[in-house]
Amino acid sequence: MGAKKIKVKKKPTEKADEILGFSDRLLEWGRDNMAYLAGAVGGIVLVVLIVWGVGLYNQSKERSAAREYARITAQEPVDPANEEALKARLDAFKGFLEKHEGTGAAVLAAVDLGRLLQEAGRYEEALQWYDRAAQDLPEGSALDLTVDYGRALALEAMERTDEALAAWGALAQKADDGLKRECLWHQARLAARKGDKKAAQGYYDLALQAQGAYPGKSLLEAEKNAL
């Protein structure tokens, strides 16, 4: 049998010496790397300060944009037939967008531009602003229905029938019953425009089943019977 190894327990003083030795090495490493540590801590503090500063700056930008947007929209409504007044309001919104791009109020201004141009019968220009608003909308924004509605109306007015059908269909999928009824009505009219009587009848039937007051039952039935 081999000789059994005997473990010799270290004396308390030896353990203490080891701990002190480790502590000394740690302190020495800290002294040697003080510049590195200071830089790391300073870097973290700097990042925190930058994030905090950017947050405050963004809040300030949003407040400033909201105040100016409120000032523009508080003015008298514009008559689309008044070309001079319309141009002045369009220029005001465009100037606002250049100054406050990236803010929530800028999205509202883009929607306003689309609406004003649509009311003036300038549908292609209106569509461009609705598209811009759609790109800048935050995820889950309640404005998406307004933007989609404006886009669908513009496409229909421009007689881009297939695109308008798709736009109204997409809006109907996420609209409540009241708006869904109107979307289905537009789809029925567009299908009739294409000469697809069967599809038009189907849309009219769905519109009549949907809840809502607009368009009225008598109008839907009259248009369906006239196919």
C-alpha positions as CSV (number, residue, x, y, z in Angstrom):
1,M,0.0,0.0,0.0
2,G,1.2,3.4,-0.8
3,A,2.0,5.9,1.9
4,K,-1.1,7.9,2.8
5,K,-0.7,11.6,2.1
6,I,-1.2,13.7,5.2
7,K,-2.7,17.2,4.7
8,V,-1.1,19.8,6.9
9,K,-3.5,22.4,8.0
10,K,-2.3,25.9,7.5
11,K,-1.9,27.9,10.6
12,P,-4.2,30.9,11.1
13,T,-1.2,33.2,10.7
14,E,-0.4,31.7,7.3
15,K,-4.1,32.2,6.2
16,A,-3.9,35.8,7.3
17,D,-0.7,36.3,5.4
18,E,-2.4,34.9,2.2
19,I,-5.4,37.2,2.6
20,L,-3.1,40.2,3.2
21,G,-1.1,39.2,0.2
22,F,-4.2,39.0,-2.0
23,S,-5.4,42.4,-0.7
24,D,-2.0,43.9,-1.4
25,R,-2.1,42.6,-5.0
26,L,-5.6,43.9,-5.5
27,L,-4.7,47.3,-4.2
28,E,-1.6,47.3,-6.3
29,W,-3.6,46.4,-9.4
30,G,-6.1,49.2,-8.5
31,R,-3.3,51.8,-8.2
32,D,-1.7,50.6,-11.5
33,N,-5.1,50.8,-13.3
34,M,-6.5,53.9,-11.6
35,A,-6.6,55.8,-14.9
36,Y,-8.5,53.0,-16.5
37,L,-11.0,52.7,-13.7
38,A,-11.6,56.5,-13.6
39,G,-12.1,56.5,-17.4
40,A,-14.6,53.6,-17.2
41,V,-16.6,55.2,-14.4
42,G,-16.4,58.6,-16.1
43,G,-17.6,57.0,-19.3
44,I,-20.7,55.5,-17.6
45,V,-21.5,58.9,-16.0
46,L,-21.0,60.6,-19.3
47,V,-23.4,58.2,-21.1
48,V,-26.0,58.7,-18.3
49,L,-25.7,62.5,-18.6
50,I,-25.9,62.4,-22.4
51,V,-29.1,60.2,-22.3
52,W,-30.6,62.5,-19.7
53,G,-29.7,65.6,-21.7
54,V,-31.1,64.2,-24.9
55,G,-34.3,63.3,-23.1
56,L,-34.7,66.9,-21.8
57,Y,-33.8,68.3,-25.2
58,N,-36.5,66.1,-26.9
59,Q,-39.1,67.1,-24.4
60,S,-38.2,70.8,-24.9
61,K,-38.5,70.3,-28.7
62,E,-41.9,68.6,-28.4
63,R,-43.3,71.4,-26.1
64,S,-42.0,74.1,-28.5
65,A,-43.5,72.3,-31.5
66,A,-46.8,71.8,-29.7
67,R,-47.1,75.5,-28.8
68,E,-46.4,76.6,-32.4
69,Y,-48.7,74.0,-33.9
70,A,-51.5,75.2,-31.5
71,R,-50.9,78.8,-32.7
72,I,-51.3,77.9,-36.4
73,T,-54.4,75.7,-35.9
74,A,-56.0,78.3,-33.7
75,Q,-56.4,80.6,-36.7
76,E,-59.6,80.9,-38.7
77,P,-60.4,77.8,-40.9
78,V,-59.3,78.2,-44.5
79,D,-61.8,78.3,-47.4
80,P,-60.2,76.0,-50.0
81,A,-61.6,78.3,-52.7
82,N,-59.6,81.2,-51.3
83,E,-56.3,80.6,-53.1
84,E,-54.4,83.3,-51.2
85,A,-55.5,82.1,-47.8
86,L,-55.0,78.5,-48.7
87,K,-51.4,79.2,-49.9
88,A,-50.6,81.1,-46.7
89,R,-51.8,78.3,-44.5
90,L,-50.0,75.6,-46.6
91,D,-46.8,77.7,-46.4
92,A,-47.2,78.0,-42.6
93,F,-47.5,74.2,-42.2
94,K,-44.6,73.5,-44.5
95,G,-42.4,76.0,-42.6
96,F,-43.5,74.4,-39.4
97,L,-42.5,71.0,-40.7
98,E,-39.1,72.1,-41.7
99,K,-38.5,73.6,-38.3
100,H,-40.0,70.8,-36.2
101,E,-39.3,67.7,-38.2
102,G,-39.3,64.5,-36.1
103,T,-41.8,65.8,-33.5
104,G,-45.3,64.5,-32.9
105,A,-46.8,67.9,-33.9
106,A,-45.0,67.6,-37.3
107,V,-47.0,64.4,-38.0
108,L,-50.2,66.4,-37.2
109,A,-49.1,69.1,-39.6
110,A,-48.5,66.6,-42.4
111,V,-52.0,65.3,-41.9
112,D,-53.4,68.9,-42.0
113,L,-51.5,69.5,-45.2
114,G,-53.1,66.4,-46.7
115,R,-56.6,67.4,-45.6
116,L,-56.3,71.0,-46.9
117,L,-55.0,69.9,-50.3
118,Q,-57.7,67.2,-50.5
119,E,-60.4,69.8,-49.8
120,A,-58.9,71.9,-52.5
121,G,-59.1,69.0,-55.0
122,R,-55.3,68.6,-55.2
123,Y,-55.5,64.9,-54.5
124,E,-52.0,63.9,-55.7
125,E,-50.3,66.4,-53.5
126,A,-52.6,65.4,-50.6
127,L,-51.6,61.8,-51.0
128,Q,-47.9,62.7,-50.8
129,W,-48.5,64.3,-47.4
130,Y,-50.6,61.4,-46.1
131,D,-47.8,59.1,-47.1
132,R,-45.3,61.1,-45.3
133,A,-47.5,61.2,-42.2
134,A,-47.9,57.4,-42.4
135,Q,-44.1,57.0,-42.5
136,D,-43.6,59.2,-39.4
137,L,-46.4,57.8,-37.3
138,P,-45.4,56.2,-34.0
139,E,-46.3,52.6,-33.5
140,G,-49.9,52.2,-32.4
141,S,-50.8,55.8,-33.0
142,A,-54.5,56.6,-33.0
143,L,-53.8,58.8,-36.1
144,D,-53.3,55.8,-38.3
145,L,-57.1,55.6,-39.1
146,T,-57.2,59.3,-40.0
147,V,-54.2,58.9,-42.3
148,D,-55.5,55.7,-43.9
149,Y,-58.9,57.3,-44.4
150,G,-57.4,60.3,-46.2
151,R,-55.2,58.1,-48.4
152,A,-58.2,56.0,-49.4
153,L,-60.3,59.0,-50.3
154,A,-57.5,60.6,-52.3
155,L,-56.8,57.3,-54.3
156,E,-60.5,57.0,-55.0
157,A,-60.8,60.6,-56.2
158,M,-57.8,60.1,-58.5
159,E,-59.6,57.0,-59.9
160,R,-56.8,54.7,-58.9
161,T,-59.5,52.1,-58.4
162,D,-57.5,49.0,-57.5
163,E,-55.3,50.9,-55.0
164,A,-58.4,52.6,-53.5
165,L,-60.1,49.2,-53.1
166,A,-57.1,47.8,-51.3
167,A,-56.8,50.9,-49.1
168,W,-60.5,50.8,-48.1
169,G,-60.2,47.0,-47.5
170,A,-57.2,47.5,-45.2
171,L,-58.9,50.3,-43.3
172,A,-62.1,48.1,-42.9
173,Q,-60.0,45.4,-41.2
174,K,-59.0,47.7,-38.3
175,A,-62.0,50.1,-38.2
176,D,-64.9,49.9,-35.8
177,D,-68.4,49.0,-37.1
178,G,-69.4,52.6,-37.8
179,L,-66.4,53.3,-40.0
180,K,-66.3,49.8,-41.4
181,R,-69.8,50.4,-42.9
182,E,-68.5,53.4,-44.8
183,C,-65.4,51.5,-46.0
184,L,-67.6,48.7,-47.3
185,W,-69.8,51.3,-49.1
186,H,-66.7,52.7,-50.8
187,Q,-65.6,49.3,-51.8
188,A,-69.1,48.6,-53.3
189,R,-68.9,51.7,-55.4
190,L,-65.4,51.0,-56.6
191,A,-66.4,47.4,-57.5
192,A,-69.3,48.8,-59.4
193,R,-67.0,51.3,-61.2
194,K,-64.9,48.3,-62.3
195,G,-68.1,46.6,-63.6
196,D,-67.9,43.8,-61.0
197,K,-71.6,43.6,-60.2
198,K,-71.3,40.5,-58.0
199,A,-68.5,41.9,-55.8
200,A,-70.4,45.2,-55.5
201,Q,-73.5,43.4,-54.3
202,G,-71.5,41.5,-51.8
203,Y,-70.0,44.8,-50.4
204,Y,-73.4,46.4,-50.2
205,D,-74.8,43.4,-48.3
206,L,-71.9,43.6,-45.8
207,A,-72.3,47.3,-45.4
208,L,-76.0,46.8,-44.7
209,Q,-75.2,44.3,-42.0
210,A,-72.6,46.5,-40.3
211,Q,-73.6,48.8,-37.5
212,G,-73.5,52.6,-38.1
213,A,-75.6,55.4,-39.4
214,Y,-73.6,56.4,-42.5
215,P,-74.3,55.8,-45.2
216,G,-78.0,55.3,-44.5
217,K,-79.9,52.1,-45.2
218,S,-82.0,53.7,-47.9
219,L,-79.0,54.9,-49.8
220,L,-77.2,51.6,-49.7
221,E,-80.3,49.7,-50.8
222,A,-81.0,52.2,-53.6
223,E,-77.5,51.9,-55.0
224,K,-77.5,48.2,-54.7
225,N,-80.8,47.9,-56.6
226,A,-79.5,50.2,-59.3
227,L,-76.6,47.8,-60.2
